[in-house]
Amino acid sequence: MPTLFTSLTLPCGVVLKNRIAKSAMSDSLGDGRGNTTAEQVRLYERWAEGGSAVAIIGEVQGDPHAAEKPGNLVLGPHSDTAMLRELTARGSANGMQLWAQLGHAGAMTFPPSGIPKGPSALDIPGLRSAALTQAEIAALPAQFAQTATLAKAAGFGGVQIHAAHGFLLSQFLSPLFNKRTDAYGGDLPNRMRLLLATIDAVRAAVGPAFPVALKLNATDQIEGGFVQEEALEVVRALDQTSLDLIDISGGTYFPGAKSASDSAGGGPYFAQFAKDARALTAKP
């Protein structure tokens, strides 16, 4: 069996020096205008010094009006390029890969930053959002691709597409958020349509030798949400894509849902799901 300290060659050819990864989190250390800070730079430099093979910065936004919170990084024409390059240079020390998680909050958009919009209009206690138009949905893969292009130019070593935790692409997968009756709603092939188009667009933008990962919910952990049987079907579809890595998580910010850390039992989250998924894909 491979051990924690053996290298891992991704399908794109990039070699991770070991199997230790700092998963994406919203560290909220941006300056409130979408730029990185000295504190964030030092944090990722410390993880690099500690020996991780890869660290992922959570919720890097391409649309400043679809941010999860003010501390998110935003990649766009007004980004502080010099500070970004310092972040990626110091965060890539000691052979660590520093990846940007491509985020879009959708219905979970921080209201002072923009108008929450998701697959469907929702008006329930704790969550109110408008519905995206078909034209707005059709534009999303190119937006993710543009953010990935900017991440690559800034010196990030890879990107991770965020399709978990109740953010935009997760919302399209989940029956809790997605009540559409057009080509993006209803059965699972329709609900995963935007996700697959986004993967294709990002890969086309960054080229074949740049790592593209995906964070996927195993379950929304709430009745009526995205469930493990559906997630396994998505994994089966992902095996036919150009992804380099699938990161399994779970839970959603839908009101009343459990977080991943509320999973029953001890040990790693969703380990049995990962074992089941392993039978359906050759992706790491």
C-alpha positions in Angstrom: 0.0 0.0 0.0 1.3 3.5 -0.7 2.3 5.4 2.4 1.8 9.0 3.5 5.3 9.9 2.6 5.5 8.4 -0.9 5.1 10.7 -3.9 2.0 10.9 -6.1 2.1 11.5 -9.8 -1.1 13.2 -11.0 -2.6 12.4 -14.4 -1.3 15.7 -15.8 2.3 14.7 -14.9 2.8 16.9 -11.9 4.4 15.1 -9.0 3.3 15.7 -5.4 6.2 15.0 -3.1 4.0 13.1 -0.5 0.3 12.5 0.3 -0.1 15.3 2.8 -2.5 18.0 1.7 -3.8 21.1 3.5 -7.4 21.1 2.5 -9.1 24.3 1.4 -10.6 26.5 4.1 -12.0 30.1 4.2 -9.1 31.5 6.2 -10.7 35.0 5.9 -7.2 36.6 5.8 -7.8 38.8 2.7 -7.8 42.5 3.1 -11.6 42.9 2.5 -10.9 44.2 -1.1 -10.0 40.8 -2.5 -6.2 41.0 -2.0 -3.9 38.9 0.0 -2.2 40.1 3.2 1.2 39.6 4.9 -0.6 37.3 7.5 -2.0 35.1 4.8 1.4 34.9 3.0 3.1 33.9 6.2 0.5 31.2 7.0 0.9 29.4 3.7 4.7 29.8 3.9 4.6 28.0 7.3 2.6 25.1 5.8 5.2 24.9 3.1 8.0 24.8 5.7 6.1 22.1 7.6 6.4 19.7 4.7 2.9 19.5 3.0 2.9 18.5 -0.6 0.0 20.7 -1.5 -2.0 23.5 0.2 -5.3 24.9 -1.2 -6.5 28.4 -0.5 -10.3 28.3 -0.2 -12.9 30.3 -2.0 -10.8 32.3 -4.5 -13.4 34.3 -6.4 -13.5 35.4 -10.0 -16.6 37.5 -9.4 -16.2 40.1 -6.5 -20.0 40.2 -6.3 -20.4 36.5 -5.6 -18.0 36.2 -2.6 -18.8 34.1 0.4 -17.3 36.6 2.8 -15.2 39.8 2.7 -11.9 38.0 3.5 -12.0 35.9 0.3 -9.3 36.5 -2.4 -10.6 37.8 -5.7 -8.7 37.4 -9.0 -9.5 40.1 -11.5 -8.3 43.3 -13.2 -7.9 45.1 -9.8 -5.9 42.4 -8.0 -2.7 43.4 -6.3 -0.4 41.3 -8.6 2.8 41.9 -6.7 1.3 40.6 -3.4 -0.2 37.6 -5.2 3.2 36.7 -6.6 4.7 37.0 -3.2 2.0 34.7 -1.8 2.5 32.1 -4.5 6.3 32.3 -4.3 6.6 31.9 -0.6 3.7 29.5 -0.5 5.5 27.2 -2.9 8.7 26.9 -0.8 10.1 23.6 0.1 8.5 21.8 -2.9 4.9 22.5 -1.9 2.2 23.0 -4.5 0.0 26.0 -3.7 -3.4 25.7 -5.4 -6.3 28.2 -5.6 -9.8 26.9 -5.0 -12.1 28.4 -7.6 -15.2 29.5 -5.7 -18.6 31.2 -6.4 -21.0 31.5 -3.5 -24.2 31.6 -5.6 -27.2 31.6 -3.3 -24.7 31.9 -0.4 -23.3 35.2 -1.6 -22.5 37.6 1.2 -25.4 40.1 0.8 -23.4 43.3 1.2 -21.1 42.1 -1.6 -23.7 41.2 -4.1 -27.2 39.7 -4.8 -27.4 36.0 -3.8 -28.4 34.1 -6.9 -28.5 30.3 -7.3 -30.1 27.7 -9.5 -33.6 28.6 -8.1 -35.3 31.3 -6.2 -35.5 30.5 -2.5 -37.2 32.3 0.3 -36.9 30.4 3.6 -35.8 31.3 7.1 -32.0 31.8 6.8 -31.8 31.7 3.0 -33.1 34.0 0.4 -31.9 34.0 -3.2 -32.9 34.8 -6.7 -32.7 32.4 -9.7 -29.9 32.7 -12.3 -31.1 33.1 -15.8 -30.1 30.6 -18.5 -27.7 33.3 -20.0 -26.1 33.8 -16.6 -25.6 30.0 -16.2 -24.2 29.7 -19.7 -21.5 32.3 -18.9 -20.3 30.6 -15.7 -17.9 28.0 -17.2 -16.0 30.8 -19.0 -15.9 32.8 -15.7 -14.3 29.9 -13.8 -11.9 29.4 -16.7 -10.8 33.0 -16.6 -10.2 32.8 -12.9 -8.1 29.7 -13.4 -6.1 31.5 -16.1 -5.4 34.3 -13.7 -4.4 31.9 -11.0 -1.9 30.2 -13.3 -0.5 33.6 -14.3 -0.1 34.6 -10.7 2.0 31.6 -9.9 -0.4 29.1 -8.4 0.6 25.6 -9.1 -2.9 24.3 -9.7 -6.6 25.0 -9.1 -9.4 23.2 -7.4 -13.0 23.6 -8.6 -15.4 23.9 -5.6 -18.5 21.7 -5.9 -19.1 21.1 -2.2 -20.5 22.6 0.9 -23.5 24.3 -0.6 -21.7 26.8 -2.9 -22.7 27.4 -6.5 -21.8 24.2 -8.3 -22.9 22.1 -5.3 -26.2 24.0 -5.4 -26.8 22.8 -8.9 -26.1 19.2 -7.9 -28.5 19.4 -4.9 -32.3 19.1 -5.0 -32.5 21.4 -2.0 -31.2 24.3 -4.1 -32.0 23.2 -7.6 -35.7 23.3 -8.5 -35.2 24.1 -12.1 -37.2 22.4 -14.9 -34.9 23.3 -17.8 -31.7 21.6 -19.0 -29.9 22.4 -15.7 -32.5 20.8 -13.3 -34.5 17.7 -12.7 -32.6 14.5 -13.1 -29.0 14.1 -12.1 -27.5 14.3 -15.6 -29.1 17.8 -15.9 -28.0 18.8 -12.5 -24.4 17.9 -13.2 -24.4 19.6 -16.6 -22.9 22.9 -15.4 -20.2 21.1 -13.3 -19.0 19.1 -16.3 -19.0 22.1 -18.6 -17.0 24.0 -16.0 -14.4 21.3 -15.8 -14.0 21.3 -19.6 -13.7 25.0 -19.7 -11.1 25.2 -17.0 -9.0 22.5 -18.6 -9.1 24.1 -22.0 -8.0 27.4 -20.4 -5.0 26.1 -18.4 -3.7 23.4 -20.7 -3.0 19.7 -20.2 0.0 19.9 -17.8 -1.6 22.1 -15.0 -3.3 20.3 -12.1 -7.1 20.7 -12.0 -8.8 19.2 -8.9 -12.4 19.1 -7.7 -14.0 19.2 -4.3 -17.2 17.1 -4.2 -19.8 16.5 -1.6 -20.4 12.9 -0.7 -23.6 14.0 0.8 -25.4 17.2 1.9 -26.2 15.6 5.2 -29.7 16.8 5.2 -33.0 15.1 4.1 -33.9 16.0 0.6 -30.4 17.0 -0.4 -27.6 15.5 -2.5 -27.1 11.9 -1.4 -24.3 9.4 -1.6 -25.9 7.3 -4.4 -26.0 10.4 -6.6 -22.5 11.4 -5.6 -21.2 8.0 -6.7 -22.8 8.6 -10.1 -21.1 12.0 -10.3 -17.8 10.3 -9.5 -18.5 7.8 -12.4 -19.0 10.7 -14.7 -15.9 12.5 -13.4 -13.8 9.5 -14.4 -14.4 10.5 -18.0 -13.1 14.1 -17.5 -9.6 15.6 -17.5 -9.5 16.1 -13.7 -6.3 15.2 -11.8 -7.7 14.8 -8.3 -11.1 14.4 -6.5 -11.3 15.7 -2.9 -14.2 14.2 -1.0 -16.1 16.2 1.6 -19.7 16.8 2.7 -22.2 18.9 4.5 -23.8 22.1 3.3 -24.6 25.5 4.5 -28.3 25.0 3.7 -30.3 26.0 6.9 -30.5 23.0 9.3 -27.9 20.9 7.6 -24.9 19.3 9.5 -21.4 20.2 8.7 -18.7 17.7 7.7 -17.4 17.7 11.3 -20.8 16.5 12.6 -20.3 13.1 10.8 -21.1 10.1 12.9 -18.2 8.1 14.2 -14.5 8.8 14.5 -11.6 8.9 12.1 -11.4 10.5 8.6 -14.6 11.9 7.2 -16.4 9.9 4.5 -13.7 7.2 4.4 -16.2 4.5 3.3 -17.6 6.7 0.6 -14.1 7.3 -0.7 -13.5 3.5 -0.8 -16.8 3.1 -2.7 -15.8 5.8 -5.1 -12.4 4.2 -5.7 -14.2 1.4 -7.5 -15.7 3.8 -10.0 -12.7 6.0 -11.0 -9.0 5.8 -11.7 -8.6 9.4 -10.6 -6.6 9.9 -7.4 
